[in-house]
Amino acid sequence: MGIFERAYAKINLSLDVLARMEDGYHSMEMVMQSVSLCDDIHIALNDSGNVLLRTNLSYLPSDNRNIAVKAAEAFFSASGIKNTGAEIRLVKRIPVCAGMGGGSSDGAAVLRGLNRHFGYVLSPKELESIGARLGSDVPFCIYGGTDFCTGRGEKLEALKPMPDCHILICKPRFAISTQELFSKIDCRKIKCRPATKGMLNAIETGSLSGIARRMYNVFEDVLGRSRESIDRIKSVMLDYGAMGAVMTGTGSAVFGIFEDDERAKDCKKELQADFPECFLAKPVKRLSESE
């Protein structure tokens, strides 16, 4: 029997960029949330010593340019497991270049699945350390849930689970360059920032309306021409009764939070006429370290 894992997408309930650090990365404060939109990871082990990947999307790399392959290789190296190879089959549903951590979640799911299969040979902290070397979002994606993320995003503080709701995700037809957005951010000139303390308090008290009111992403202010489509999607979501709507990560996906399932479905139908990549999802709680 092979190994199976769901790789859950993430959204940013809030995102703030504080400063550019000496290593060239940026110091950030983010509240991240796992959602039920997911990729499927199937792993078949063998004795080849090589890691191969097959996916339903022909344009994705299948060698160690893919973070799922890198994750398997890093796990075998860190755990000291030798003469073992893997064939990974990736069923991709999370939109690519959307700011939803799709690649990071795939890598995290590979780490989580292999660690469980081999009897938890690595601790959660060791897995997160491996993940941090693969990508800034990977440590969060290993166990997910609702987290306050600082540093490059790799420093995690678990929060109470987000209240149940309906999350509509809509990705425009274009991607946004993460590198370009970071190059445009001048932390000294950011005029509007998320109310991070208020967001953390809303999560602590379980206030969905408080969370929705405080959703904010500083990258929206440096989007340039892309902002027109982002604002249009947000406007449609709010017109259909979303409690709040915001771009996630460095984009280009936008999500809205709804209390009413039917309104979320109606909004999805409206948006899909112009933006085919629309998905309904729910918040996902933190995975157990023994799952």
C-alpha positions as CSV (number, residue, x, y, z in Angstrom):
1,M,0.0,0.0,0.0
2,G,1.3,3.4,-0.9
3,I,1.3,6.7,1.0
4,F,-1.5,9.2,0.5
5,E,-1.6,12.8,1.7
6,R,-3.8,15.8,1.0
7,A,-1.9,19.0,0.4
8,Y,-4.1,21.8,1.6
9,A,-3.9,25.3,0.1
10,K,-3.4,28.3,2.3
11,I,-4.8,31.8,2.3
12,N,-3.5,35.0,4.0
13,L,-6.1,36.5,6.3
14,S,-3.7,39.4,6.7
15,L,-0.2,40.2,5.3
16,D,2.2,42.9,6.4
17,V,5.8,43.5,5.3
18,L,7.8,45.1,8.1
19,A,11.3,45.6,6.8
20,R,13.9,44.3,4.3
21,M,16.5,42.2,6.2
22,E,20.3,42.0,5.6
23,D,19.9,38.7,3.8
24,G,17.7,40.2,1.2
25,Y,14.5,38.6,2.5
26,H,11.7,40.6,4.1
27,S,10.4,40.5,7.7
28,M,6.7,39.8,7.7
29,E,3.7,39.4,9.9
30,M,1.0,37.2,8.5
31,V,-2.1,35.3,9.7
32,M,-2.3,32.2,7.5
33,Q,-5.2,29.7,7.2
34,S,-5.4,26.3,5.6
35,V,-8.4,25.7,3.4
36,S,-10.1,22.5,2.1
37,L,-9.0,23.1,-1.6
38,C,-6.2,20.6,-2.0
39,D,-3.8,18.6,-4.2
40,D,-3.5,14.8,-3.8
41,I,-0.1,13.3,-3.2
42,H,0.4,9.5,-3.8
43,I,3.9,8.1,-2.9
44,A,5.0,4.6,-3.9
45,L,8.4,3.6,-2.4
46,N,11.0,1.5,-4.2
47,D,14.7,0.6,-3.9
48,S,15.9,2.7,-6.9
49,G,17.4,5.5,-4.8
50,N,15.8,8.0,-7.1
51,V,12.7,10.3,-6.7
52,L,10.4,10.6,-9.7
53,L,7.2,12.6,-10.1
54,R,4.2,12.4,-12.4
55,T,1.5,15.0,-12.4
56,N,-1.8,15.8,-14.3
57,L,-0.3,19.1,-15.4
58,S,2.2,18.7,-18.3
59,Y,3.9,22.1,-17.8
60,L,4.9,21.4,-14.2
61,P,8.6,20.2,-13.7
62,S,8.9,16.6,-12.8
63,D,12.5,16.6,-11.6
64,N,14.1,18.3,-8.6
65,R,12.9,21.7,-9.7
66,N,9.7,20.5,-8.2
67,I,9.4,21.1,-4.5
68,A,7.7,17.8,-3.9
69,V,10.8,16.0,-5.3
70,K,13.1,18.2,-3.3
71,A,11.2,17.4,-0.2
72,A,11.5,13.7,-0.6
73,E,15.2,13.9,-1.3
74,A,15.6,16.2,1.8
75,F,13.7,13.8,4.0
76,F,15.8,10.7,3.0
77,S,19.0,12.7,3.6
78,A,17.9,14.1,7.0
79,S,16.5,10.8,8.3
80,G,19.5,8.7,7.1
81,I,17.2,6.4,5.2
82,K,19.4,4.9,2.4
83,N,18.8,3.0,-0.8
84,T,15.2,4.1,-0.9
85,G,13.5,5.8,-3.8
86,A,10.0,7.1,-4.5
87,E,7.6,7.7,-7.3
88,I,5.3,10.6,-6.5
89,R,2.0,11.1,-8.3
90,L,0.6,14.6,-7.9
91,V,-3.0,15.4,-8.7
92,K,-3.0,19.2,-8.9
93,R,-6.1,21.3,-8.0
94,I,-4.7,24.3,-6.3
95,P,-4.2,27.0,-8.9
96,V,-0.6,27.7,-9.9
97,C,1.0,31.1,-9.2
98,A,-2.0,32.1,-7.1
99,G,-0.4,33.0,-3.7
100,M,-2.0,29.9,-2.2
101,G,1.1,27.9,-1.4
102,G,0.4,25.1,-3.8
103,G,4.0,24.0,-4.3
104,S,4.8,24.6,-0.7
105,S,1.9,22.5,0.4
106,D,2.9,19.7,-2.0
107,G,6.4,19.6,-0.5
108,A,4.9,19.7,3.1
109,A,2.6,16.8,2.3
110,V,5.5,14.7,1.1
111,L,7.5,15.4,4.3
112,R,4.5,14.6,6.4
113,G,3.6,11.4,4.6
114,L,7.1,10.0,4.5
115,N,7.6,10.8,8.2
116,R,4.4,9.0,9.2
117,H,5.3,6.0,7.1
118,F,8.7,5.6,8.6
119,G,7.4,5.8,12.2
120,Y,8.0,9.6,12.9
121,V,11.8,9.4,12.7
122,L,11.9,13.2,12.6
123,S,10.3,15.5,15.1
124,P,7.9,18.3,14.0
125,K,10.6,20.9,14.6
126,E,13.0,18.9,12.4
127,L,10.4,18.7,9.7
128,E,9.8,22.4,9.9
129,S,13.5,23.0,9.7
130,I,13.7,21.0,6.5
131,G,10.7,22.8,5.2
132,A,12.2,26.2,5.8
133,R,15.1,25.3,3.5
134,L,12.7,24.4,0.8
135,G,10.5,27.5,1.0
136,S,9.2,30.1,3.4
137,D,5.6,28.7,3.4
138,V,6.5,25.0,3.8
139,P,6.8,25.0,7.6
140,F,3.3,26.3,7.9
141,C,1.9,23.9,5.4
142,I,3.3,20.8,7.2
143,Y,0.5,21.0,9.9
144,G,-1.5,24.0,8.7
145,G,-4.5,25.3,10.6
146,T,-4.5,28.9,11.8
147,D,-1.1,30.4,12.5
148,F,0.5,33.7,13.2
149,C,3.6,33.6,11.0
150,T,6.6,36.0,11.3
151,G,10.1,36.2,10.0
152,R,10.1,35.1,6.4
153,G,7.0,33.2,7.3
154,E,8.8,30.3,8.9
155,K,8.3,31.3,12.6
156,L,5.0,29.9,13.6
157,E,2.6,30.5,16.5
158,A,-0.5,28.3,16.5
159,L,-3.8,30.1,17.0
160,K,-7.4,29.0,17.8
161,P,-9.1,27.5,14.7
162,M,-10.9,30.0,12.4
163,P,-14.7,29.9,12.8
164,D,-16.5,27.8,10.3
165,C,-17.5,29.7,7.1
166,H,-17.7,29.4,3.3
167,I,-14.6,30.7,1.4
168,L,-14.9,31.5,-2.3
169,I,-11.6,31.7,-4.1
170,C,-11.2,33.3,-7.5
171,K,-8.0,33.4,-9.6
172,P,-7.7,35.8,-12.5
173,R,-6.3,34.5,-15.8
174,F,-2.9,36.1,-15.1
175,A,-0.1,35.5,-12.6
176,I,1.7,38.1,-10.5
177,S,5.5,38.0,-10.1
178,T,6.4,37.6,-6.4
179,Q,9.9,39.0,-7.0
180,E,8.4,42.0,-8.8
181,L,6.0,42.8,-6.0
182,F,8.7,42.6,-3.3
183,S,10.9,44.9,-5.4
184,K,8.1,47.5,-5.4
185,I,7.5,47.4,-1.6
186,D,9.1,50.2,0.3
187,C,8.5,49.4,3.9
188,R,9.1,53.0,4.9
189,K,6.3,54.3,2.6
190,I,3.5,51.8,3.4
191,K,0.6,54.0,4.5
192,C,-2.0,51.4,5.3
193,R,-1.2,48.2,7.2
194,P,-3.4,45.4,8.6
195,A,-4.7,45.7,12.1
196,T,-2.7,42.6,13.1
197,K,-3.4,42.8,16.9
198,G,-7.1,43.2,16.1
199,M,-7.0,40.2,13.8
200,L,-5.4,38.1,16.5
201,N,-8.0,39.2,19.0
202,A,-10.8,38.4,16.6
203,I,-9.4,34.9,16.1
204,E,-9.0,34.4,19.9
205,T,-12.6,35.4,20.5
206,G,-14.0,33.5,17.5
207,S,-15.4,36.5,15.8
208,L,-15.8,35.8,12.1
209,S,-17.1,39.4,11.4
210,G,-14.0,40.7,13.3
211,I,-11.7,38.6,11.1
212,A,-13.4,39.7,7.9
213,R,-13.3,43.4,8.8
214,R,-9.5,43.2,9.4
215,M,-8.5,41.2,6.3
216,Y,-5.8,43.3,4.5
217,N,-2.8,42.6,2.3
218,V,-0.2,45.4,1.8
219,F,0.8,43.9,-1.6
220,E,-2.5,45.1,-3.1
221,D,-1.2,48.7,-2.9
222,V,1.7,48.0,-5.3
223,L,-0.1,45.9,-7.9
224,G,-0.1,48.4,-10.7
225,R,-2.4,47.5,-13.7
226,S,-3.2,44.1,-12.2
227,R,-5.2,45.9,-9.4
228,E,-8.2,46.5,-11.7
229,S,-9.0,42.8,-12.0
230,I,-8.3,42.2,-8.3
231,D,-10.6,45.1,-7.3
232,R,-13.3,43.8,-9.7
233,I,-13.4,40.4,-8.1
234,K,-13.5,41.8,-4.6
235,S,-16.3,44.1,-5.6
236,V,-18.4,41.2,-7.0
237,M,-17.8,39.2,-3.8
238,L,-18.9,42.1,-1.6
239,D,-22.0,42.7,-3.8
240,Y,-23.0,39.1,-3.2
241,G,-22.7,39.4,0.5
242,A,-19.1,38.5,1.4
243,M,-18.2,39.7,4.8
244,G,-14.7,40.6,3.5
245,A,-12.5,40.0,0.5
246,V,-8.8,40.3,-0.1
247,M,-5.9,39.0,-2.3
248,T,-3.9,36.2,-0.8
249,G,-0.1,36.2,-0.6
250,T,1.5,37.9,-3.6
251,G,-1.6,36.9,-5.7
252,S,-3.2,36.7,-8.0
253,A,-6.0,34.7,-6.3
254,V,-8.6,36.6,-4.3
255,F,-10.9,35.1,-1.6
256,G,-14.1,36.2,0.1
257,I,-15.6,35.0,3.4
258,F,-19.3,34.2,3.4
259,E,-21.7,33.1,6.1
260,D,-24.3,32.0,3.6
261,D,-23.6,29.0,1.4
262,E,-26.1,29.9,-1.3
263,R,-24.7,33.5,-1.7
264,A,-21.2,32.0,-2.1
265,K,-22.5,29.6,-4.7
266,D,-24.3,32.4,-6.6
267,C,-21.2,34.6,-6.5
268,K,-19.1,31.7,-7.8
269,K,-21.5,31.3,-10.8
270,E,-21.3,35.0,-11.5
271,L,-17.5,35.2,-11.4
272,Q,-16.9,32.0,-13.4
273,A,-18.2,33.7,-16.5
274,D,-15.0,35.8,-16.7
275,F,-12.7,33.9,-14.3
276,P,-13.0,30.1,-14.8
277,E,-10.7,29.2,-11.8
278,C,-13.2,29.6,-9.0
279,F,-13.4,27.3,-6.0
280,L,-15.5,26.9,-2.8
281,A,-13.7,25.8,0.3
282,K,-13.9,25.7,4.1
283,P,-11.3,26.4,6.8
284,V,-9.2,23.4,7.8
285,K,-8.0,22.9,11.4
286,R,-4.4,22.1,12.3
287,L,-3.4,18.5,11.5
288,S,-2.3,16.4,14.4
289,E,1.5,15.7,14.5
290,S,0.6,12.0,14.5
291,E,-1.6,12.2,11.4
